Amino acid sequence: MVSQTGFVGEHRNHSGLLSAAYYVDVDDSEFVNAGLLQLYSGADAKSPSHQILPGSGVLHLFPSELYHFVSRYAGVEPRIVISANLRIQAS
């Protein structure tokens, strides 16, 4: 995903075991607190249990059932993120 200035993520979770966000390129401008990956302990949680500041070349893994949200991205340059979800299927 390529995020432009103003991008806001959805408050959601995923099915499966593990979710991943690999930050290929993050704008290192003055807006260092923008576009935080926020993890919530449940769907009804009012505030995040963890806030993660993205960094270029960094991979974050978290349980898929955790609700998450990306705050408004205010960087000048596009941010490039590869997201994935691990699911195990019976054969």
C-alpha positions as CSV (number, residue, x, y, z in Angstrom):
1,M,0.0,0.0,0.0
2,V,1.2,3.5,-0.8
3,S,-0.2,6.0,1.7
4,Q,-0.4,9.7,0.7
5,T,-0.8,12.6,3.0
6,G,-4.1,12.5,4.8
7,F,-4.5,8.7,4.8
8,V,-6.4,7.2,7.8
9,G,-6.7,3.5,8.4
10,E,-9.8,1.6,9.5
11,H,-10.4,0.3,13.0
12,R,-10.4,-3.4,12.3
13,N,-9.0,-6.9,12.9
14,H,-8.3,-9.9,10.7
15,S,-9.0,-13.6,10.8
16,G,-6.0,-15.9,11.0
17,L,-3.0,-16.2,13.3
18,L,-0.6,-13.4,12.6
19,S,-0.7,-10.0,10.9
20,A,2.3,-8.1,9.6
21,A,3.2,-4.6,8.5
22,Y,6.6,-4.1,6.7
23,Y,7.5,-0.5,6.3
24,V,9.4,-0.3,3.0
25,D,9.8,3.5,3.0
26,V,8.6,6.0,5.7
27,D,8.8,9.7,5.3
28,D,11.2,11.0,7.9
29,S,10.0,14.6,7.8
30,E,8.9,16.7,10.8
31,F,5.6,14.7,11.2
32,V,7.2,11.9,13.2
33,N,4.1,11.2,15.3
34,A,1.7,10.8,12.3
35,G,0.6,7.5,10.9
36,L,1.1,5.5,14.1
37,L,0.1,1.9,14.1
38,Q,-2.2,1.6,17.1
39,L,-3.2,-1.8,18.6
40,Y,-6.3,-2.2,20.8
41,S,-7.0,-5.0,23.3
42,G,-10.6,-5.3,22.0
43,A,-13.2,-4.0,19.6
44,D,-14.7,-1.7,22.3
45,A,-11.4,-0.4,23.8
46,K,-11.4,3.4,23.9
47,S,-7.6,3.9,23.6
48,P,-4.8,1.8,22.2
49,S,-2.8,-0.6,24.3
50,H,0.2,0.0,22.1
51,Q,1.3,2.7,19.6
52,I,4.0,2.0,17.2
53,L,6.0,4.6,15.3
54,P,6.8,3.2,11.8
55,G,10.3,3.2,10.6
56,S,11.8,2.4,7.1
57,G,12.9,-1.3,6.9
58,V,11.0,-2.3,10.0
59,L,8.7,-5.3,10.2
60,H,5.9,-5.4,12.9
61,L,4.1,-8.7,13.7
62,F,1.0,-8.9,15.9
63,P,-1.8,-11.3,16.6
64,S,-4.5,-11.0,13.9
65,E,-7.3,-10.8,16.4
66,L,-6.0,-7.5,17.8
67,Y,-8.0,-4.5,16.6
68,H,-5.7,-2.0,15.0
69,F,-5.9,1.5,13.4
70,V,-3.5,3.8,11.6
71,S,-3.8,7.4,12.7
72,R,-3.8,10.2,10.1
73,Y,-0.6,10.2,8.0
74,A,0.8,13.7,7.6
75,G,4.1,13.0,5.9
76,V,5.2,14.9,2.8
77,E,6.4,11.9,0.9
78,P,4.3,8.7,0.2
79,R,4.7,5.9,2.7
80,I,5.1,2.4,1.3
81,V,3.8,-0.5,3.5
82,I,3.5,-4.2,2.7
83,S,0.8,-5.9,4.9
84,A,0.1,-9.6,5.2
85,N,-2.0,-12.0,7.2
86,L,-1.0,-15.6,8.0
87,R,-3.7,-18.2,8.0
88,I,-3.3,-22.0,8.3
89,Q,-5.6,-24.1,6.1
90,A,-6.2,-27.8,6.7
91,S,-5.3,-29.9,3.6
